[in-house]
Amino acid sequence: MKLVSDSVRNGRPLPAEFAFGMLDAAGKVVLSANRNPHLAWTDVPAGAASLVLLCIDGDAPVDGRHVNRADVPLSAVAPRGDFFHWSLIDIPLSLQHLPAGALSGGVTPHGKPGPDIVVGDTALRQGLNDYTGWFAADPAMAGDYYGYDGPCPPWNDERVHHYIFRLYALDVPRLDLAARFTCADVLNAIHGHIIDEAQLITSYTLNPSLAPAAARSNTRTNTRTNTRTNTRTA
C-alpha cells in the first residue's frame, strides 16, 4: 500500500499553510491556515474492508516547563512523547484521496464539530485530537477539537518535529468506538485488525533559527496566537 501527497513530499518540511501556527516575516508565531494536506493512496491489499488515517507528532516534549520560554531553550535531547493531530476512521475503499483543505481550514476556537463529517458523498468519523487536552484550561480556546489541527511546535525547541501521516488497511468495515473517541482509542481498536499500513513523514519547526526562510510567510495575518497557543507543545 502506498500513501502519497500533492501537498508535501515525504521527508521534506510541511508547508506552513497546513500548520496550526507559522512564523511571519518578522519571525513571530501567528496562526496559520491550518488546512489538512492532500493525501491519496493506492495498492490497498485484498481483504481490506476499511481504512484509518492518523497524524502523529512523536517529538512532543513530555515536560512542558521549558516550552516557549525566552530564557532557556528546549533541549533537543529532552524526553519526548506522542501528540495526536488527527484520526479519520471508517474510510471506505471507494474513497481514494482527500483534497487539501476538505476537512480543515483555519483555526477554530473551541474546536471543529465532530465526530461525523462528510467528504463528497462519503460519511466518515473523526476523533478528538490532543489540542482538546492542551486547551482545556484556556477559556478562550477550550473545547472538543475533532479532526485535523496541524503543527504548532514550541518556538524555542532545538529539535525539529516530525509528523507521521499513517494509513492502516483493516479487515473490518467499521470500528466499534463510542461517539467521543481519541486517537489512542483508535489505536486500541485497530489492534488485531491491521492488514497493511503505509506512511508519509514530514517535518516542521517554529524555531526561527531552525526554520528555513521558505517556511516563513510574507502574507499578513489578522489574528495572532493567544497566550495559550504561544505555549504549544506539538
Phi, psi and omega in degrees: 000144183234141176238124183228170181209141170275350185269330185209146176266142178303129179085000181251162179298146176284129175301145187299334182295344180259012180251161176283321179232154179215169174266132174277185184297337180268001180082019178261149181279127177227165176292146181249185183288337173054042177272144171288142179285158171294136175221142178217155184220150179221171175058041175294131188289156174298143181094348178287141179244341177196172179233155175228137179240131176234153169232124188229132168261115180269005184248016181289132180294137179286321181257118184270007185296331182257008183290128175054043175255132181286339186270350182207136177282157172270110188299142178296338182261007176298148180303142184234157177214186183270142170233123185267126182257344186192140165219126180232122189234172179059036179284118180287158182292342179288339177269122187241359176198161175237119179293150176300133178078003184287334184242354178201134176206110183087159176275129181252105176304136182077359173093153175284154178290162179183183005275344187283139177209149180243129175246110188067244175251013186255123178273128180230173174232141177239144179266176176286135173266177189280358169294339177303313178285323183297318183268007188302328183264006182252106183302331182284341186233346188301142178163185177268117183261096178271151172077208187272128164226126191280187185294147170205064185290161180303136183286347177258013183282128178279356178252132171286131181276148179242135186242122183258117168266113186237129181250130179246135170263127185245159179266012177235146183281338184209135178277141180274085183230148176294166182300322181256097183234159181249173176296325177296322176298320179297315180299322177292321184289328183275352180301127180087358182241004185277124176264320182203165176209157177215156181213159176227129184245130177232172183228161180198145176212149172247010175282114185303332181281345180252334185289131175295150182302329182292339182279349181276136183267134174264004180276133179290143177236142184273344186235119174272155177296143178281178185301319182293317179297329179291353175244036176296155181244351186215000000 
